[in-house]
């Protein structure tokens, strides 16, 4: 700049001392003044003169809450004597402004003299946090679960997001899946310490520490009444301290009217600053304050008592919390609290016996988690417990162990014979031993246990115990195709009056819904799930909620609702968490099926092999059969025939040993087709075994499944007319059962056989292709296109090939998505039924269109 838009007045000469860079453009310096107020006033006037001379100008001042006194006075001066062509953009956090620099007064002064707009910014949302963090980390995409954690940890405050991103940026390796255990960033810790010092100066060190440390250890928002109990100060004194803490940016008011830290990292910073001794003291203070409330939260008090080292006090409140939880049907909390109470080394024999008995009762409807198993192991070996209580605990332990390995069944078989004095309990255990999905050995053994359990029904009066046996019997009889099964299902209870009865209804009807979905009986599946939902109150256990998700996952898979299934699988992992979840095997199998249908063979194979590598006692046979069927398809598609046969033989042998051939409904057709490649006689024998084993069964799915298997045999024999008829019957049957994926596969097979027989019509293959596209089954779409291309039947595009310009074509996107998953050109070519050369061309075009430098960048810019 060589000249001003307007001439500078003489007062601008006061700026020589503060803006020496502009000395050549400024008027002569003003005479110096020894009066600091006059000198500052001259500088303010000079700045105003300069801003006016520059012309239209935007002055941006950020973080005004940190401004010094001189800056505040300058802005006040500009408010009183505005510059005509000056626009101000000011940012601040009002609750952190210094008391002697009131931003509200400044805003009022500006609004009196000019157009003024106040914009209040909300905290960032979870997607906005993910976007900001991704940019701070160099454009790395932030996974959804990590974004949720990051948002919760920072409360959407950009400053906190920046600090956490700095920690993640300096950490070695890939981004963590979750942020559990993340250390507090140094910047946040220092900022927090500075604010705490300011609060201590305002209200006193002791009061400031008691307030912040108590709230940090409490671990949740609190009202003034509880905060006063934590500080030990009068209500008005505590209220003043809270007001100062809010003014200094340490606390905020929650929507419910309580008070809390600005974000969890601030709470963590305070808690981590406490010494071991001080931490115990604060826990004791918190426990006392909570216990003195009108309705003490006993579970919280127990945890704080334990943290304070008061094991006796912990036990008292833990038992009270457990009793309250059991009264409302919350058995999970009851187990947790009783386990906490049992850790007291000073328990008397009487207290030990009472708590152990309550713990055993709380275990019955629970899930097999590691902490429960550990407590049971300890109690079983406790010599101070009477023999009958240890027997009951050993029984509960065995019932849970059956979900992990066969030793649980062996122990159940031993314990059940000791229960002759308790017929209801004995019948329930026998009925549990009769569930074929989990039990080892042939189904004849389970039928024998069920016969014994049913024989005890006349001696059982409790409705919940009777319901438990009846539901298990109906499940077993339906599974094996007993002709009495429909009558048994029709007579199952539908009403309940107690918590125990409701839990049995939920469990039993969910089992019926699960079986009905797998067997294709949609009317029964719908009715059974509705019955379970009707009884699914707060009293439903975590295991039952888990089972309900399992049923709905089957329905989504078979019904082709795959986006919904993906969301459900994500929720399953988040809520129940592999590998301990009962759903882990099923979730992995279904995730593998989705990956295979979308052409991601590597992910599919990994998921499916994980299912089959697990202990057979931990995964139900139907789940293993589905995984084997999908894996055999995956391997077959890669021409790994011998490996595929091994997978098929292993699971067929398990089903053969069990003697329940309806478990093979997902496996039989792909198994027969695979074996028939060069073991036609063996394939025929397997098909005959399946037919004989399911002859008395009325499951609707058996008709299309059997037709599919027979069609594969006929196709391999060269009897294409018979194959076409059977495939057509299978397609019709699957459509009636609302199983679109299996229907499309059968329809595709009809078209394939017609083309092989010389019929130059690809309507069936084209229709299957369209159905695959609706499902998002890109692997199958590519296979259909390959067939149509081979016979010259791809529909002609009379308008010429569509140009996509800078956008990815559908095929380029398919290739890019697989490349983003780390797949090689060969793997992509196999998945999409094209040549490696074609894949190379698509990769090159996608790289160019996306403006990236290598295929490694696909993971950053492509969301599969």
C-alpha atoms as one frame of an Amber mdcrd trajectory, in Angstrom:
protein
   0.000   0.000   0.000   1.432   3.368  -1.008  -1.487   5.610  -0.197  -4.669
   5.665   1.840  -8.145   5.718   0.393  -8.801   8.700   2.653  -6.165  11.054
   4.033  -5.008  10.309   7.555  -5.588  12.909  10.219  -2.706  14.161  12.343
  -3.776  12.022  15.350  -2.730   8.882  13.414   0.831   9.948  14.187   0.316
   8.388  17.621   0.688   4.970  15.963   4.430   5.331  15.235   5.274   3.566
  18.472   2.827   0.659  18.011   2.968   0.249  14.208   6.543   1.123  13.222
   6.092  -0.899   9.974   3.786   1.891   8.703   6.000   4.789   9.749   6.587
   5.949   6.176   2.817   6.168   5.560   1.862   7.837   8.813   1.747  11.582
   9.654   4.469  13.036  11.853   4.659  11.575  15.351   2.706  13.345  18.084
   4.583  14.881  20.988   5.026  12.274  23.706   2.775  12.439  26.789   3.640
  11.300  30.284  -0.053  10.740  31.037  -0.715   7.070  30.178  -4.466   7.637
  29.842  -3.925  10.436  27.324  -1.369   8.348  25.376  -3.764   5.372  25.244
  -6.606   7.645  24.110  -4.429   9.033  21.314  -3.566   5.497  20.158  -7.250
   4.509  20.146  -8.079   7.602  18.055  -5.178   6.811  15.737  -6.430   3.258
  15.219  -9.897   4.592  14.467  -8.411   7.065  11.994  -6.405   4.297  10.331
  -9.413   1.957   9.978 -11.438   4.760   8.429  -8.661   5.632   5.960  -8.151
   2.055   4.760 -11.641   1.939   3.296 -14.250  -0.825   3.732 -12.619  -3.276
   6.111 -13.533  -6.385   8.124 -11.815  -6.634  11.505 -11.845 -10.186  12.943
 -11.081 -10.713  16.625 -11.343 -14.283  17.926 -11.555 -15.714  21.453 -12.509
 -12.424  23.098 -13.003 -14.277  26.389  -9.195 -14.273  26.616  -8.697 -10.583
  25.665  -6.691  -8.292  27.880  -8.004  -5.103  29.469  -6.554  -2.825  26.750
  -8.291  -4.752  23.952 -11.568  -4.503  25.849 -11.166  -0.733  26.206 -10.303
  -0.369  22.495 -13.474  -2.213  21.462 -15.494  -0.102  23.899 -14.023   3.030
  22.285 -14.924   1.801  18.778 -18.437   1.095  20.010 -18.808   4.648  21.286
 -17.188   6.230  18.175 -18.017   3.838  15.297 -16.079   3.797  12.015 -18.567
   4.155   9.134 -17.085   1.519   6.836 -15.893  -0.937   9.486 -17.435  -4.388
  10.052 -16.516  -6.350  13.162 -16.540 -10.148  13.467 -16.080 -11.119  17.101
 -16.023 -14.652  18.552 -16.083 -15.605  22.204 -17.295 -18.009  24.869 -19.278
 -15.691  27.167 -19.170 -18.031  30.149 -15.365 -17.839  30.190 -14.973 -14.063
  30.021 -13.192 -12.224  32.809 -15.458 -10.479  35.300 -13.814  -7.085  34.707
 -14.376  -7.336  30.953 -18.158  -7.869  30.587 -18.871  -8.939  27.025 -22.577
  -8.280  27.504 -21.876  -4.584  28.105 -19.671  -4.475  25.022 -22.387  -6.133
  22.912 -24.963  -3.674  24.193 -22.687  -0.753  23.324 -22.203  -2.013  19.781
 -25.873  -2.795  19.218 -26.862   0.730  20.262 -24.902   2.275  17.419 -24.946
  -0.090  14.456 -26.433  -3.163  12.854 -25.630  -6.067  15.128 -26.242  -9.823
  14.726 -25.639 -12.322  17.467 -25.081 -15.925  16.326 -24.986 -18.638  18.965
 -23.197 -21.782  17.809 -24.233 -25.200  19.063 -21.705 -27.911  19.780 -20.804
 -30.144  16.876 -22.966 -33.153  16.093 -21.473 -36.641  15.861 -21.099 -36.502
  12.031 -19.558 -33.026  12.308 -17.121 -34.277  14.945 -16.181 -37.157  12.640
 -15.646 -34.730   9.746 -13.481 -32.374  11.809 -11.410 -35.197  13.303 -10.944
 -36.761   9.891  -9.635 -33.502   8.470  -7.322 -32.987  11.449  -5.943 -36.481
  10.906  -5.172 -35.871   7.260  -8.405 -36.926   5.615  -8.692 -40.287   7.368
 -12.308 -41.577   7.462 -13.573 -41.931  11.035 -15.556 -45.167  11.666 -19.090
 -44.695  12.982 -18.451 -46.264  16.421 -15.297 -44.200  16.887 -17.202 -41.047
  15.891 -19.842 -41.750  18.542 -17.149 -42.235  21.200 -15.373 -39.070  20.103
 -18.579 -37.052  20.269 -19.446 -38.350  23.734 -15.927 -37.771  25.014 -15.665
 -34.184  23.762 -19.359 -33.164  23.992 -18.917 -31.795  20.466 -16.532 -29.000
  21.543 -14.152 -28.272  18.633 -11.268 -27.469  20.981 -11.610 -30.827  22.708
 -11.875 -32.602  19.335  -8.641 -30.927  18.221  -6.856 -32.039  21.379  -8.036
 -35.654  21.091  -7.083 -35.675  17.419  -3.589 -34.559  18.392  -3.297 -37.597
  20.681  -4.542 -39.928  17.949  -2.196 -38.329  15.444   0.871 -39.006  17.596
  -0.200 -42.577  18.451   1.392 -45.293  16.392  -0.649 -47.670  14.282  -4.188
 -47.491  12.970  -7.051 -45.652  14.620  -8.422 -47.496  17.662 -11.841 -49.129
  17.363 -13.041 -47.306  20.486 -11.668 -44.573  22.782 -11.899 -46.474  26.067
  -8.867 -45.687  28.202  -7.757 -42.688  26.153  -5.432 -40.454  28.165  -6.449
 -36.859  28.720  -4.608 -34.671  26.191  -1.983 -32.418  27.770  -3.643 -29.287
  26.351  -6.964 -30.090  28.027  -5.240 -31.029  31.286  -3.325 -27.712  31.381
  -6.413 -25.717  30.416  -8.405 -27.456  33.137  -5.701 -26.783  35.733  -5.635
 -23.084  34.855  -9.420 -22.783  35.210  -9.360 -24.624  38.538  -6.743 -22.176
  39.814  -8.966 -19.264  38.794 -11.920 -20.844  40.612  -9.795 -21.433  43.721
  -8.808 -17.757  43.698 -12.491 -16.789  43.533 -14.022 -19.140  46.154 -11.102
 -20.616  48.056  -8.975 -23.664  47.367 -10.748 -26.036  49.752 -14.259 -25.319
  48.478 -13.152 -25.451  44.838 -11.430 -28.815  45.342 -14.324 -30.347  47.281
 -16.792 -29.262  44.604 -14.861 -30.426  41.551 -13.329 -33.563  43.056 -16.642
 -34.701  44.530 -18.460 -34.203  41.234 -15.673 -35.957  39.313 -15.719 -39.022
  41.566 -19.532 -39.074  41.615 -19.306 -39.643  37.866 -22.602 -38.061  36.854
 -24.469 -34.717  36.980 -25.738 -33.540  40.358 -28.100 -30.924  41.772 -27.244
 -28.206  44.291 -28.534 -30.275  47.214 -26.170 -33.165  46.487 -23.288 -30.808
  45.669 -23.758 -29.111  49.030 -23.547 -32.515  50.712 -20.311 -33.197  48.808
 -18.710 -29.884  49.774 -20.045 -29.788  53.340 -20.792 -26.083  52.812 -24.055
 -24.203  53.206 -26.458 -24.231  50.283 -25.913 -20.574  49.368 -22.141 -20.936
  49.569 -22.229 -24.000  47.335 -24.532 -22.235  44.884 -22.111 -19.309  44.670
 -19.210 -21.708  44.063 -21.158 -23.479  41.321 -21.913 -20.119  39.702 -18.224
 -19.235  39.740 -17.348 -22.656  38.311 -19.751 -22.033  35.436 -18.359 -18.552
  34.925 -14.836 -19.997  34.626 -15.949 -22.603  32.105 -15.592 -25.600  34.440
 -19.238 -26.629  34.794 -22.384 -26.416  32.714 -26.063 -26.815  33.415 -27.658
 -29.936  31.948 -31.123 -29.938  30.332 -32.494 -31.565  33.511 -31.242 -28.646
  35.640 -28.318 -30.469  37.244 -24.674 -29.465  36.961 -21.844 -31.312  35.261
 -18.418 -30.862  33.700 -18.238 -29.363  30.237 -17.143 -32.712  28.789 -16.039
 -36.147  30.081 -12.343 -35.393  29.522 -12.588 -32.551  32.026 -14.083 -34.928
  34.602 -11.377 -37.479  33.840  -8.672 -34.840  34.236  -9.869 -33.964  37.744
 -10.294 -37.588  38.817  -6.846 -38.594  37.572  -5.217 -35.755  39.496  -6.206
 -37.288  42.849  -3.751 -39.288  44.909  -4.747 -42.794  46.011  -5.467 -41.648
  49.536  -7.412 -38.581  48.472  -9.424 -40.648  45.971 -10.539 -43.017  48.747
 -11.522 -40.038  50.931 -13.654 -38.529  48.174 -15.336 -41.889  47.464 -16.241
 -42.093  51.165 -17.668 -38.559  51.061 -19.709 -39.362  47.957 -21.044 -42.580
  49.519 -22.106 -40.729  52.677 -23.793 -37.968  50.689 -25.705 -40.450  48.531
 -26.731 -42.621  51.480 -28.199 -39.577  53.242 -30.566 -38.784  50.377 -34.298
 -39.474  50.637 -34.118 -42.485  48.290 -30.508 -43.692  48.384 -29.236 -45.157
  45.098 -27.982 -48.301  46.796 -25.957 -49.618  43.861 -24.011 -46.343  43.622
 -23.460 -46.239  47.367 -22.140 -49.807  47.314 -19.628 -49.060  44.560 -18.362
 -45.932  46.317 -18.149 -47.772  49.645 -16.033 -50.438  47.986 -13.774 -47.835
  46.348 -13.358 -46.192  49.741 -12.194 -49.499  51.236 -15.352 -49.956  53.337
 -16.141 -53.591  52.413 -18.700 -54.078  55.189 -20.627 -50.975  54.175 -20.349
 -52.046  50.547 -21.973 -55.410  51.327 -24.920 -53.840  53.167 -25.835 -51.541
  50.297 -24.974 -54.121  47.616 -27.506 -56.560  49.080 -30.144 -53.837  49.299
 -29.467 -52.900  45.677 -29.719 -56.558  44.628 -33.049 -56.981  46.412 -34.426
 -53.874  44.706 -33.179 -55.082  41.314 -34.701 -58.543  41.713 -38.012 -56.994
  42.760 -38.207 -55.163  39.431 -36.836 -58.121  37.431 -33.403 -56.599  36.728
 -31.407 -59.777  37.330 -28.263 -58.469  35.654 -27.863 -55.668  38.217 -28.799
 -58.096  41.006 -25.984 -60.464  39.982 -23.511 -57.607  39.786 -24.423 -56.287
  43.234 -24.418 -59.710  44.904 -21.020 -60.464  43.386 -19.818 -57.155  44.828
 -21.181 -58.003  48.273 -19.582 -61.447  48.209 -16.110 -59.904  47.887 -16.192
 -58.869  51.583 -13.580 -61.049  53.325 -15.262 -60.436  56.680 -18.606 -62.024
  55.788 -20.123 -64.117  58.548 -21.270 -67.663  57.753 -24.878 -66.525  57.940
 -24.321 -63.621  55.540 -22.347 -65.837  53.156 -25.107 -68.447  52.978 -27.796
 -65.802  52.429 -25.897 -63.945  49.701 -24.829 -67.152  47.954 -28.452 -68.333
  47.846 -29.567 -65.025  46.345 -26.751 -65.148  43.816 -27.799 -68.611  42.679
 -31.357 -67.376  42.176 -30.133 -64.398  40.148 -28.003 -66.622  37.890 -30.897
 -68.717  36.545 -32.213 -66.329  33.879 -28.843 -64.814  33.035 -26.269 -64.910
  30.266 -22.980 -66.816  30.716 -20.530 -63.976  31.331 -17.027 -64.404  32.686
 -17.633 -62.589  35.993 -20.656 -64.762  36.826 -18.685 -67.908  36.068 -15.804
 -66.736  38.280 -18.088 -66.075  41.266 -19.768 -69.465  40.844 -16.389 -71.231
  40.756 -15.422 -69.532  44.006 -18.706 -70.353  45.755 -18.705 -73.979  44.621
 -15.388 -74.449  46.400 -16.417 -72.517  49.549 -16.338 -75.027  52.458 -18.487
 -72.813  54.697 -21.507 -73.282  52.412 -23.912 -76.187  53.084 -23.802 -79.094
  50.628 -27.285 -78.431  49.190 -26.438 -74.801  48.361 -23.161 -75.829  46.731
 -25.074 -78.443  44.728 -27.495 -75.794  43.462 -24.614 -73.512  42.551 -22.844
 -76.377  40.795 -26.027 -76.917  38.817 -26.206 -73.265  37.746 -22.537 -73.400
  36.817 -23.108 -76.459  34.632 -26.144 -74.851  32.966 -23.981 -71.923  31.967
 -20.983 -74.057  31.008 -23.003 -75.900  28.369 -22.729 -72.735  26.267 -18.921
 -73.078  26.242 -18.109 -76.789  25.926 -19.404 -80.308  26.465 -18.140 -80.494
  30.061 -21.173 -78.476  31.115 -23.459 -81.231  29.849 -21.480 -83.932  31.588
 -21.753 -82.011  34.854 -25.499 -81.472  34.324 -25.987 -85.178  33.781 -24.292
 -85.845  37.119 -26.078 -83.138  39.087 -29.565 -83.851  37.727 -29.613 -87.274
  39.374 -29.061 -85.571  42.762 -32.318 -83.595  42.421 -34.813 -86.365  43.174
 -36.053 -84.336  46.151 -36.857 -81.384  43.842 -38.937 -82.723  40.913 -39.641
 -79.287  39.380 -35.956 -78.407  39.286 -35.041 -81.860  38.052 -37.580 -81.654
  35.210 -36.277 -78.240  34.164 -32.715 -79.536  34.009 -33.777 -82.599  32.038
 -35.634 -80.345  29.609 -32.479 -78.246  29.229 -30.483 -81.392  28.461 -33.023
 -82.151  25.729 -32.333 -79.057  23.574 -30.691 -80.534  20.450 -29.193 -77.303
  19.102 -26.641 -77.283  21.930 -26.552 -80.825  23.296 -23.737 -83.217  22.309
 -24.494 -86.709  21.063 -27.324 -88.059  18.907 -30.829 -86.682  19.224 -32.042
 -89.980  20.650 -30.358 -88.987  23.895 -32.196 -85.671  23.987 -35.501 -87.418
  23.313 -34.853 -89.734  26.260 -34.195 -86.780  28.578 -37.376 -85.094  27.379
 -39.463 -88.195  28.034 -38.170 -88.226  31.622 -38.906 -84.513  32.064 -42.464
 -84.848  30.751 -43.057 -87.780  33.091 -42.422 -85.430  36.027 -45.019 -82.852
  34.928 -47.806 -84.272  37.175 -45.586 -83.501  40.192 -44.933 -79.873  39.150
 -47.310 -77.180  40.388 -45.426 -73.946  39.650 -46.712 -72.547  36.272 -43.294
 -71.167  35.312 -41.621 -74.562  35.747 -44.381 -76.312  33.803 -44.111 -73.721
  31.008 -40.352 -74.211  30.795 -40.724 -77.966  30.251 -43.615 -77.601  27.790
 -41.815 -75.053  25.621 -38.679 -77.199  25.473 -40.739 -80.235  24.526 -42.499
 -78.358  21.715 -39.134 -77.110  20.431 -37.592 -80.586  20.415 -40.610 -82.303
  18.840 -40.824 -79.618  16.130 -37.113 -79.935  15.408 -37.255 -83.686  14.837
 -40.557 -83.536  12.930 -42.658 -85.360  15.502 -46.281 -85.470  14.213 -47.427
 -84.363  17.673 -45.492 -81.083  17.392 -48.284 -78.895  15.915 -50.646 -79.938
  18.683 -48.013 -79.242  21.337 -47.295 -75.779  19.884 -51.004 -74.973  19.766
 -51.319 -75.828  23.465 -48.409 -73.693  24.669 -49.260 -71.034  27.296 -49.885
 -67.481  26.135 -50.664 -65.675  29.399 -48.512 -65.093  32.486 -49.072 -63.628
  35.930 -45.579 -63.643  37.418 -42.094 -62.572  36.411 -40.994 -66.189  36.121
 -43.897 -67.067  33.843 -43.292 -64.045  31.611 -39.636 -64.946  31.248 -40.589
 -68.471  30.209 -43.092 -67.156  27.673 -40.512 -64.820  26.163 -37.879 -67.550
  25.992 -40.218 -70.220  24.705 -41.949 -68.161  22.031 -38.634 -66.742  20.814
 -37.368 -70.297  20.370 -40.500 -71.140  18.389 -40.048 -68.019  16.234 -36.404
 -68.907  15.614 -37.307 -72.422  14.518 -40.220 -71.240  12.392 -38.068 -68.756
  10.482 -35.466 -71.395   9.756 -38.132 -73.895   8.674 -40.025 -71.392   6.537
 -43.228 -71.340   8.606 -43.841 -67.604   8.372 -47.330 -67.548   9.958 -46.019
 -69.334  13.053 -42.873 -67.160  13.091 -44.974 -63.985  13.044 -47.340 -65.239
  15.754 -44.540 -66.528  17.979 -42.539 -63.312  17.745 -45.650 -61.277  18.547
 -46.264 -63.453  21.604 -42.689 -62.959  22.765 -42.856 -59.202  22.199 -46.077
 -59.010  24.178 -44.376 -60.620  27.158 -41.060 -58.782  26.646 -41.313 -56.303
  29.500 -38.560 -54.774  31.591 -38.278 -58.185  33.211 -36.820 -59.669  30.038
 -33.213 -60.694  30.568 -30.247 -59.708  28.451 -30.195 -63.258  27.128 -33.786
 -62.949  25.941 -33.111 -59.592  24.308 -30.146 -61.257  22.628 -32.358 -64.128
  21.427 -34.911 -61.674  20.034 -32.202 -60.068  17.920 -31.169 -63.526  16.706
 -34.693 -64.235  15.505 -34.971 -60.923  13.690 -31.540 -61.423  12.122 -32.705
 -64.731  10.597 -35.830 -63.000   9.300 -33.787 -60.190   7.729 -31.376 -62.622
   6.056 -33.958 -64.950   4.569 -36.297 -62.068   3.703 -33.597 -60.177   1.781
 -33.761 -57.121   4.073 -30.001 -56.803   4.005 -29.498 -53.100   4.832 -31.692
 -53.675   7.879 -29.674 -56.801   8.695 -26.407 -54.865   8.520 -27.724 -52.318
  11.003 -28.890 -55.114  13.278 -25.514 -56.883  13.165 -23.774 -53.632  14.061
 -26.149 -53.157  16.990 -25.595 -56.766  18.084 -21.840 -56.235  18.281 -22.329
 -52.967  20.145 -24.912 -54.257  22.623 -23.769 -57.805  23.218 -20.222 -57.741
  21.938 -18.368 -60.707  20.472 -16.907 -63.096  21.303 -18.938 -63.768  24.476
 -22.289 -63.103  22.850 -24.552 -66.047  22.129 -25.143 -64.334  18.791 -21.490
 -64.214  17.781 -21.578 -67.326  15.600 -24.814 -66.392  13.879 -23.722 -62.772
  13.378 -20.402 -63.899  11.876 -22.174 -66.335   9.524 -24.625 -63.711   8.306
 -21.895 -61.110   7.942 -19.959 -63.610   5.862 -23.022 -64.244   3.701 -23.447
 -60.528   3.042 -19.772 -60.144   2.165 -19.931 -63.100  -0.249 -23.042 -61.773
  -2.004 -21.237 -58.462  -2.494 -18.135 -60.045  -3.959 -15.832 -59.625  -0.962
 -14.641 -63.224  -0.919 -11.725 -62.628   1.469 -13.912 -61.124   4.214 -16.567
 -63.773   3.630 -14.067 -66.600   3.975 -12.593 -65.141   7.165 -15.994 -64.699
   8.825 -17.228 -68.140   7.834 -14.047 -69.943   8.833 -14.243 -68.214  12.229
 -17.666 -69.794  12.747 -16.493 -73.257  11.742 -13.236 -73.033  13.701 -15.065
 -72.449  16.983 -15.767 -75.252  19.433 -18.846 -77.078  18.033 -20.395 -76.784
  21.501 -20.465 -72.989  21.219 -22.281 -72.715  17.866 -25.625 -74.272  17.011
 -25.580 -76.843  14.232 -27.954 -74.836  11.990 -25.574 -71.865  12.196 -22.589
 -74.057  11.345 -24.543 -75.593   8.455 -25.315 -72.146   7.004 -21.681 -71.096
   7.401 -20.515 -74.290   5.680 -22.960 -73.784   2.812 -21.801 -70.213   2.246
 -18.119 -71.091   2.572 -18.479 -73.965   0.091 -20.020 -71.524  -2.412 -17.188
 -69.092  -1.803 -14.507 -71.732  -2.343 -16.343 -73.240  -5.324 -16.447 -69.837
  -6.978 -12.665 -69.685  -6.664 -12.269 -73.213  -8.111 -11.039 -74.537  -4.747
 -13.145 -77.659  -5.073 -11.234 -79.960  -2.719 -11.343 -77.424   0.112 -15.051
 -76.908  -0.444 -15.671 -80.655  -0.215 -13.831 -80.897   3.091 -16.045 -78.169
   4.536 -19.199 -79.902   3.309 -18.189 -83.364   4.522 -17.283 -82.102   8.012
 -20.673 -80.504   8.645 -22.648 -83.295   7.023 -20.881 -85.716   9.370 -21.957
 -83.618  12.378 -25.559 -83.575  11.198 -25.457 -87.292  10.463 -24.164 -87.978
  13.991 -26.884 -85.801  15.496 -29.578 -87.470  13.416 -31.512 -84.244  12.761
 -31.417 -83.792   8.997 -33.606 -80.704   9.020 -30.492 -78.903  10.247 -29.136
 -79.332   6.717 -31.792 -77.226   4.960 -29.261 -74.511   4.068 -26.456 -76.966
   3.323 -27.988 -79.865   1.425 -28.450 -78.295  -2.037 -24.979 -76.684  -2.307
 -23.452 -79.834  -0.801 -25.163 -82.112  -3.325 -24.233 -79.836  -6.207 -20.612
 -79.745  -5.110 -20.308 -83.482  -4.518 -22.005 -84.270  -7.834 -19.142 -82.674
  -9.759 -17.192 -85.958  -9.655 -18.823 -87.941  -6.817 -22.271 -88.386  -8.292
 -23.033 -91.614  -6.448 -22.056 -90.079  -3.125 -24.167 -87.021  -3.868 -27.155
 -89.247  -4.600 -26.668 -91.091  -1.297 -26.532 -87.812   0.639 -29.708 -86.667
  -1.116 -31.423 -89.925  -0.165 -30.275 -89.556   3.453 -31.741 -86.087   3.605
 -35.026 -87.232   2.087 -35.300 -90.158   4.503 -34.319 -88.056   7.506 -36.951
 -85.402   6.760 -39.721 -87.630   5.378 -41.988 -87.144   8.404 -41.170 -83.465
   8.761 -43.732 -80.828   7.760 -41.364 -77.840   7.517 -42.456 -75.728   4.484
 -38.847 -75.028   3.486 -38.197 -78.709   2.794 -40.149 -78.690  -0.499 -38.073
 -76.052  -2.344 -34.851 -77.228  -0.678 -35.426 -80.820  -1.785 -36.366 -79.665
  -5.282 -33.158 -77.630  -5.463 -31.044 -80.624  -4.428 -32.767 -82.949  -6.907
 -32.306 -80.356  -9.652 -28.559 -80.265  -9.066 -28.378 -84.030  -9.341 -30.399
 -83.995 -12.560 -28.250 -81.217 -14.037 -25.071 -83.160 -13.288 -26.559 -86.319
 -14.855 -27.342 -84.299 -17.983 -31.128 -84.576 -17.594 -31.750 -80.900 -18.253
 -35.537 -81.204 -18.604 -35.802 -82.709 -15.121 -33.356 -80.111 -13.774 -35.388
 -77.250 -15.257 -38.598 -78.616 -13.746 -37.055 -79.047 -10.296 -35.296 -75.664
 -10.334 -38.591 -74.039 -11.367 -40.359 -75.757  -8.470 -37.633 -74.555  -6.109
 -37.913 -70.965  -7.379 -41.692 -71.007  -6.949 -41.393 -72.496  -3.463 -38.826
 -69.981  -2.280 -40.891 -67.097  -3.614 -43.910 -68.338  -1.661 -41.753 -68.376
   1.468 -40.568 -64.794   0.724 -36.939 -65.858   0.353 -35.827 -63.722  -2.596
 -32.123 -64.648  -2.640 -32.722 -68.382  -2.820 -35.531 -67.843  -5.344 -33.200
 -65.803  -7.568 -30.530 -68.516  -7.395 -33.041 -71.163  -8.500 -34.343 -68.866
 -11.249 -30.791 -68.282 -12.466 -30.263 -72.065 -12.556 -33.388 -72.489 -14.712
 -31.981 -69.991 -17.209 -28.561 -71.630 -17.139 -30.049 -75.042 -17.933 -32.196
 -73.621 -20.743 -29.146 -71.992 -22.334 -27.141 -75.200 -21.980 -29.996 -77.080
 -23.690 -29.745 -74.720 -26.656 -32.609 -72.337 -25.924 -31.316 -68.895 -26.924
 -33.419 -67.010 -24.405 -32.005 -65.408 -21.301 -35.206 -64.163 -19.674 -34.728
 -66.218 -16.514 -31.095 -65.187 -16.064 -32.001 -61.567 -16.745 -34.831 -61.745
 -14.194 -32.478 -63.285 -11.619 -29.953 -60.539 -12.359 -32.611 -57.923 -11.676
 -33.519 -59.556  -8.356 -29.860 -59.731  -7.372 -29.503 -56.030  -8.136 -32.463
 -55.275  -5.850 -30.744 -57.209  -3.070 -27.326 -55.646  -3.686 -25.801 -59.065
  -4.480 -23.087 -57.780  -6.824 -21.226 -61.107  -6.927 -24.320 -62.831  -8.285
 -25.051 -59.937 -10.651 -21.581 -60.322 -12.150 -22.055 -64.065 -12.552 -25.346
 -63.539 -14.408 -23.776 -60.942 -16.674 -20.962 -63.360 -17.410 -23.461 -66.047
 -18.439 -25.419 -63.648 -20.640 -22.208 -62.338 -22.177 -21.051 -65.881 -22.969
 -24.233 -66.541 -24.922 -24.335 -63.093 -26.528 -27.527 -62.164 -24.693 -26.608
 -58.966 -22.902 -29.319 -56.410 -23.784 -28.191 -54.062 -26.557 -28.025 -50.367
 -25.737 -29.392 -48.665 -28.832 -28.360 -45.253 -27.569 -24.754 -46.336 -27.224
 -22.777 -46.745 -24.062 -23.552 -44.155 -21.449 -20.760 -41.710 -20.740 -20.058
 -41.080 -17.048 -17.588 -38.234 -17.490 -15.740 -37.573 -14.238 -18.136 -39.846
 -12.333 -17.388 -43.502 -11.664 -19.360 -45.968 -13.736 -21.185 -48.707 -11.802
 -18.470 -51.233 -12.700 -15.684 -48.827 -11.769 -17.345 -48.253  -8.402 -17.631
 -52.016  -7.801 -13.934 -52.416  -8.550 -12.990 -49.402  -6.411 -15.041 -50.667
  -3.450 -13.292 -54.042  -3.524  -9.905 -52.355  -3.956 -10.718 -50.150  -0.946
 -11.059 -53.362   1.072  -7.518 -54.330   0.082  -8.444 -56.942  -2.521  -5.940
 -57.799  -5.249  -6.740 -57.566  -8.956  -6.989 -61.343  -9.121  -9.469 -61.468
  -6.225 -11.551 -58.686  -7.793 -11.531 -60.443 -11.159 -12.754 -63.660  -9.547
 -15.482 -61.858  -7.628 -16.772 -59.943 -10.653 -16.272 -62.640 -13.324 -13.990
 -60.478 -15.456 -10.347 -60.653 -16.496  -7.492 -59.182 -14.486  -6.737 -56.909
 -17.442 -10.253 -55.482 -17.233  -9.805 -54.892 -13.503  -6.525 -53.052 -14.167
  -8.290 -50.739 -16.619 -11.114 -49.990 -14.178  -8.641 -49.327 -11.349  -6.681
 -46.883 -13.521  -9.820 -45.017 -14.574 -11.126 -44.834 -11.017  -7.810 -43.470
  -9.730  -7.841 -40.788 -12.413 -11.475 -39.795 -11.875 -11.157 -39.627  -8.097
  -8.007 -37.517  -8.269  -5.954 -39.846  -6.091  -2.420 -41.098  -6.586  -2.646
 -44.843  -5.920  -5.070 -47.654  -5.117  -4.129 -47.296  -1.434  -6.146 -44.069
  -1.438  -9.387 -45.880  -2.300  -9.878 -46.686   1.391  -9.926 -42.964   2.128
 -12.319 -41.792  -0.588 -14.603 -44.789  -1.148 -17.297 -45.933   1.268 -18.222
 -49.518   0.318
